[in-house]
Amino acid sequence: MANHVCPWWLGYLLASPLRRILEKPEKMLAPFALPGMTVIDYGCGMGFFTIPLARLVGPTGKVIAVDIQEKMLNRLRVRAAKAGLSDRIIIVASGSSPQIKEDSVDFVTALHVIHEIEDQQAFFNDMRRVMKSGAKIFMLEPGFHVEEKEFRRSVEIAESSGLVLTGAVDYSRSLSVVMSKP
């Protein structure tokens, strides 16, 4: 399914404060990311969602920020340090399968990234493995970039991995669902 990976230099635009006009990370993630949680931000880029997640999980929580592009992760390191949140963010460079302990994660974000993952079955299998029972995964794709048929196929793959559709989340111009591990 993956056609391309977002070029690293586009990360500067994606991390821009102007993006908050369309997406408000704290509002989007607050219902799911609670103090003390361990969260994976898969496809974190330069941290547009990572930094707010780190604030939401608080000083006792952790955000595992995963991306395949070292240039994106380097910029995230700088942004996390500047925000005083480096102690809450664990940065992992990975192709598709970070080495995270089984049944250790409370919440996973896969925001604007599922369409870039070549082996979605392996991705969802791995996320299910690391998620605690009852943990949720929030998947969101840009509706202007990903066709609804493609998104539905990703949801089907997630379901075949044992994740259960919990509900849709309504964000304008986006395709999004929340799934959970039984």
C-alpha angles and dihedrals in degrees: 000000000000112000099173146345120244108260113250094238090060086064089080090062092043092052093047118124087231088071087070088076088072103026127033106195097194092052093045096048105032094087090058110028111068133176113285096020127134108228133184117213099196114199090014096170110183092342109268088150098022097068094050090045090054090053092048095051090049130205093315095050133078134214117205104206112201127188137146095222116082092197089059091047092049090056090047089054090055093046093047092050092048090051091048091240103112091112091061098046123076109193118211126185107208144158094214113313120059116196098248124155117261116260093007105113126086100188138011128199121201100176120172091341113085092087089058095055112099098197103038092167091060090045095052092043090053094046090050089050094054097039120096118234107280093020117140135222119206112206120189129171129182107256092211090058106032123053118232091238090056091048092050088052090054090051090051090052090050090051091050086056090059100263117135125222107243099177149301123275117213115227117154116258091004138106110219143162140170118225130182141203110243 
